[in-house]
Amino acid sequence: MSLAAISALGSAAQISPATSLGSAGSVSSGTTAATDSSGFGNALTQAINSLDQSQSTASTAATQLATGKSTDTVTAVTDVENAQLEMELASQITSKTLSAVQTIFQTQV
């Protein structure tokens, strides 16, 4: 499995505490941590870009192998397997996230 997709999500040490988000005044002025380049949105964008890149690489390798432009079957199969594993990981993360959101919405206060 490719570690690029997992490492793009970052580690727990990179998660900033809630106190660094600023006051309500700074939220309305648009100067919050949301514009920080190391935030969750950036990590998600990097993970999606990594997934897209691996899919593109696998597609290119498979096309080159099918058209005879490449004879390296090991690299082509490895690229396709990596892309498949990254897609399965993304699918599982999506499923777990949706399940967690549904649980939160069903929680009574």
N, C-alpha and C positions, 0 to 999 in steps of 0.2 A: 504494500500500500504506500502511496506517495505521502511523504510527510509535509509536502508543501501546503496542502490544503489544511492540515491540522496546525502547522506552525503559523499559517497566516491568521489564524484566529487569536494568536497571542497567548500569553500565560497569565495566570492570576495576578502575578506581580505587576502587570501593566494596567490593571483595572484601577481607575482612580476612585477614591472614596466619594461618597455623596456630598460631603462637605465642600468639595472643590468645585461644585457646580455653580456656586455664586448665589447671590441673593435674588429675590424676586424682581428687583429693579434691573439687575443685569440680564435676567432672562428676557424681559420685554425689550431691552435695548439691543439684543442680539449678540452680546459678547459673552457667550457661555462656552462651556467645554464642548458643546456640539460642533463648534468650528475647529476643534483640535484634530490634528491629522492622525493621532494615535487612538482615536475613539472606536467604539463598536462599529459604527457605520463604515469607517475606513477598513477595519478588519474584515467586515462582511464583503465589502467591495473587492478587497484583495483575494478573498477566498473564491468569490464568484469568477473573478478574472483568471485565477489559477485553474479553476474547473473548465472554463472556456478554452484556455490555452491547451490543456491536456486533451480536451475533445478535438480541438483543431489538429493537434499533433497526431492523434490516433487516426483521424480521418485522412490526413495526408499520407501517413505511413501505409494505411490499408489501400489507398488509391494507388500509390506508387508500386506496391506489391502486386496488386491486381493488374496493373497495366504493364508490368514487366520492367519498370524503370528502376526497381530495387529488387535485389535478390536476398536481402538480409531479413529472413523470416523471423529470427529471434527478436530483433528490434521492433518489428512491426507488431508481433504478438505481445511483447512487453508493453508497448505504447497503448495498445487497445486494452489490455488488462488493467493498466494504471488508470486509464480513463474510466473504465467500468467501476473500479473500486472507488475512485473519487466521486462518481455519480451516486453510487450506493451510499457512501458516507453522507453526501449532501441530502439525499432522500431521507436517511435515518434522522439526521439533524432536523430537517423540516418536520418530520412526523413527531419527533419528541417535543419540538417547540410548539406545534399546534396543540398537542396533547396538554402541555403545560398551560398554554393560554386558555384552553377550554376549562381546565381545572380552576384556574384563577377566576374565570367568569362565573363558574358555578358556585364559588365560595360565597356563603352568606355572611353578611356582616352584622 
